[in-house]
Amino acid sequence: MTMLLSILLMLAQDPATMIAEAKASDTRGMVILRGGKTVAEYEPNRKGHVQSVSKVMLSLAAGCLHTDGKLPNLDVTLGEVLPQLKGDVKEKVTLRQLMSHVSGVAHSKNEKGQNSEEFKRLKDTRLYAMGRTLETEPGKKWYYNNTGMILTVMMIEAIAGQPLPRYLERRLFEPMGIRPEGWMKDGAGNAYGYLGLSIGAGDLAKLGQLVLDEGKWQGKQLIAADYMRLSTRQAAFPEANVEQGLVWMFQRGAPGKSEPMLIQHSGDGGSWLIVFPELGVVAARVRVAQTKDPLNFPQMVFQQMSKKN
């Protein structure tokens, strides 16, 4: 995109409309960037729990480990990393499978697709995850799986040699000037990881820009570009889900387009982190209201940011 076209597109946007939509839908904070520049923002520093948007931190943490040579092989198994699972039915499940939601590990949902009452009452989520059996053959079937994400956290922490929040703070958040409020923890004192991060929309947008720029932040390659492309733009198990990256989800572009239309993860209640690669746009939203979300946030952002004079 030429500089002139970029300027014209920015002039065509209506920040006031996007801010009004955010306010009217109980949004706690919102930031829209194009080309790394702020187009619209509303309460960017107001923090809130972003629910499942927290999951993308696991992919970013794995990317940091990969970049630093501590995780050269994403097909490392549970049994190789966690001694307590050696000999377990899950021991050959790989990190790549866990991060792609194709691990086959029995998930926490009931027949209505809701977290089971047993899961909601857990004191130690990790003990629960370690005790789950295989429901399907690993690598064959996709289903959104919080249990698999808990096992992912355990593998990342074992490889990093420290708790997930501390590792992310030192390795990624501090270099980027990101200051989250913290993580929710279970009764055993473990960060949930699959949810529970409290962060502002401004800091979320920084992470979206990191994705857009394939791991580069202010001229420094914080995460290897090959990992960023793999995790956000390629399906590890296309026979199971053609639009599932490593935790991140993406929507393929039109035929002949090399970039996906969007890369995203959402959280229950209406939090979003979205990257539109071809538009050069990042959109972050924090929403913690328990009421039904009246705003189709991805559609609103796409429509506004696609406008031309």
Backbone hydrogen bonds, N-H to C=O, Kabsch-Sander energy under -0.5 kcal/mol:
donor,donor_aa,acceptor,acceptor_aa,energy
6,S,2,T,-2.4
7,I,3,M,-2.2
8,L,4,L,-2.5
9,L,5,L,-2.7
10,M,6,S,-2.1
11,L,7,I,-2.2
12,A,8,L,-1.3
13,Q,9,L,-0.7
13,Q,10,M,-0.8
17,T,14,D,-0.6
18,M,14,D,-1.6
19,I,15,P,-2.7
20,A,16,A,-2.4
21,E,17,T,-2.5
22,A,18,M,-2.1
23,K,19,I,-2.6
24,A,20,A,-2.4
25,S,21,E,-0.8
25,S,22,A,-0.8
26,D,23,K,-1.3
27,T,22,A,-2.1
28,R,286,V,-2.5
29,G,286,V,-1.7
30,M,42,Y,-2.6
31,V,284,A,-2.3
32,I,40,A,-2.9
33,L,282,V,-3.0
34,R,37,K,-2.5
35,G,280,G,-2.7
37,K,34,R,-1.9
39,V,32,I,-3.1
40,A,32,I,-1.4
42,Y,30,M,-2.9
46,R,43,E,-1.2
47,K,45,N,-0.6
48,G,199,I,-1.4
50,V,197,L,-2.3
53,V,50,V,-2.0
54,S,51,Q,-2.0
55,K,52,S,-1.6
56,V,53,V,-1.3
57,M,54,S,-1.7
58,L,55,K,-1.7
59,S,55,K,-0.9
60,L,56,V,-2.2
61,A,57,M,-2.4
62,A,58,L,-2.4
63,G,59,S,-2.0
64,C,60,L,-2.0
65,L,61,A,-2.2
66,H,62,A,-2.5
67,T,63,G,-2.5
68,D,64,C,-2.0
69,G,66,H,-1.3
70,K,65,L,-2.2
71,L,65,L,-1.3
76,V,73,N,-1.3
78,L,93,V,-2.3
79,G,91,E,-2.6
81,V,77,T,-1.7
82,L,78,L,-3.2
85,L,82,L,-2.3
86,K,83,P,-1.4
88,D,85,L,-1.9
91,E,88,D,-2.0
93,V,90,K,-2.2
95,L,76,V,-2.1
96,R,74,L,-1.9
98,L,94,T,-2.2
99,M,95,L,-2.6
100,S,96,R,-0.9
101,H,98,L,-1.3
102,V,97,Q,-2.4
106,A,133,T,-2.9
110,N,114,Q,-2.9
113,G,110,N,-2.1
116,S,108,S,-2.9
120,K,116,S,-2.1
121,R,117,E,-1.5
122,L,119,F,-1.2
125,T,123,K,-0.5
128,Y,124,D,-1.6
129,A,125,T,-2.3
130,M,126,R,-2.4
131,G,127,L,-1.1
132,R,129,A,-1.2
135,E,104,G,-4.3
136,T,104,G,-1.4
139,G,102,V,-3.9
140,K,137,E,-1.6
141,K,137,E,-0.6
143,Y,101,H,-2.1
149,M,145,N,-1.3
150,I,146,N,-1.9
151,L,147,T,-1.8
152,T,148,G,-1.7
153,V,149,M,-2.3
154,M,150,I,-2.0
155,M,151,L,-2.1
156,I,152,T,-2.6
157,E,153,V,-2.7
158,A,154,M,-2.1
159,I,155,M,-2.3
160,A,156,I,-2.8
161,G,157,E,-2.2
162,Q,157,E,-1.0
167,Y,163,P,-2.4
168,L,164,L,-2.8
169,E,165,P,-2.1
170,R,166,R,-2.3
171,R,167,Y,-2.9
172,L,168,L,-2.3
173,F,168,L,-3.0
174,E,169,E,-2.6
176,M,172,L,-1.2
177,G,173,F,-0.6
177,G,174,E,-1.2
178,I,173,F,-2.8
181,E,198,S,-2.4
182,G,198,S,-1.1
184,M,196,G,-1.7
186,D,190,N,-2.6
187,G,123,K,-0.7
188,A,123,K,-1.3
189,G,186,D,-2.0
192,Y,184,M,-2.0
193,G,195,L,-0.8
194,Y,192,Y,-1.5
198,S,182,G,-2.7
199,I,48,G,-2.1
199,I,197,L,-0.6
201,A,46,R,-0.5
202,G,44,P,-2.8
204,L,200,G,-2.1
205,A,201,A,-2.4
206,K,202,G,-1.2
207,L,203,D,-1.5
208,G,204,L,-2.0
209,Q,205,A,-2.3
210,L,206,K,-1.9
211,V,207,L,-1.7
212,L,208,G,-2.5
213,D,209,Q,-2.4
214,E,211,V,-1.8
215,G,210,L,-3.2
216,K,213,D,-1.0
217,W,220,K,-3.2
220,K,217,W,-2.1
222,L,215,G,-1.6
222,L,220,K,-1.3
223,I,215,G,-1.7
228,M,224,A,-2.0
229,R,225,A,-2.4
230,L,226,D,-2.1
231,S,227,Y,-3.0
232,T,228,M,-1.7
233,R,229,R,-2.0
234,Q,230,L,-0.8
236,A,234,Q,-0.6
236,A,244,Q,-0.9
240,A,237,F,-2.1
241,N,237,F,-2.1
244,Q,241,N,-1.0
245,G,243,E,-0.6
245,G,248,W,-2.5
246,L,231,S,-1.4
247,V,99,M,-2.3
247,V,245,G,-1.3
248,W,246,L,-1.7
249,M,264,Q,-2.3
250,F,243,E,-2.1
251,Q,262,L,-2.6
252,R,250,F,-0.5
257,K,254,A,-2.5
261,M,251,Q,-2.5
262,L,251,Q,-1.2
263,I,275,V,-2.5
264,Q,249,M,-3.4
265,H,273,L,-1.5
267,G,271,S,-2.6
270,G,267,G,-2.3
271,S,267,G,-0.9
272,W,285,R,-2.1
273,L,265,H,-1.8
274,I,283,A,-2.8
275,V,263,I,-2.9
276,F,281,V,-3.0
279,L,276,F,-0.6
280,G,276,F,-1.3
281,V,276,F,-1.8
282,V,33,L,-2.1
283,A,274,I,-2.8
284,A,31,V,-2.7
285,R,272,W,-2.7
286,V,29,G,-3.0
287,R,285,R,-0.5
297,F,295,L,-1.4
300,M,296,N,-2.5
301,V,297,F,-2.5
302,F,298,P,-2.5
303,Q,299,Q,-2.7
304,Q,300,M,-2.3
305,M,301,V,-2.9
306,S,302,F,-1.1
307,K,304,Q,-1.0
